[in-house]
């Protein structure tokens, strides 16, 4: 079974620019998560989807971050405009509906200069 | 809100020896799940072991075992017969039970484990 795919693996942008990350979850996984991992910290949930509906986006900075999951499969996370403090690894994870285990992708390392 | 604390930023162990990583958490829930995840330099989080709070028996997965003390809200990970491939960041994580569909993981700050020859 193929794992969670993410792209790009690395991205460097200047502050105030925009950037988008893509995630393809494991086939059949209804739940998709985006986590932000700042250097030296544990991952923090940004948004959780169940199929194509948002379950939890309480920690998503909605003035600059947006996410969508079309047709309940792939998802994109966008930052516009980026700030220096957005430099982090963005991890995508997926799970079967109601399952305890989340499967993580390799992440995208974002550097904002 | 639930919090997870890992008080050891770094640990070191010699190959073939045993090491214990500490984790404490705070919650008002009586039912929940606890996990240890491994994150190697490749950044991909890998589930090492899980524990359901309603189970008194400590979970074991090959060389990995936990010491779950529910009253003390403590959840330590013991790695036996350490191998070079065990070197990584280890994160303790908490998950609420299946109340509705919200099921995020709350992570600690991690412990970096070095394995020496």
Interface residues (C-beta under 8 A of the other chain):
Chain A: X31 X33 X35 X40 X41 X42 X43 X44 X45 X48 X50 X55 X56 X89 X91 X93 X95 X97 X98 X100 X101 X102 X104 X105 X106 X107 X109
Chain B: X4 X33 X42 X43 X44 X45 X46 X47 X50 X91 X93 X95 X98 X100 X101 X102 X103 X104 X105 X107 X108 X109 X110
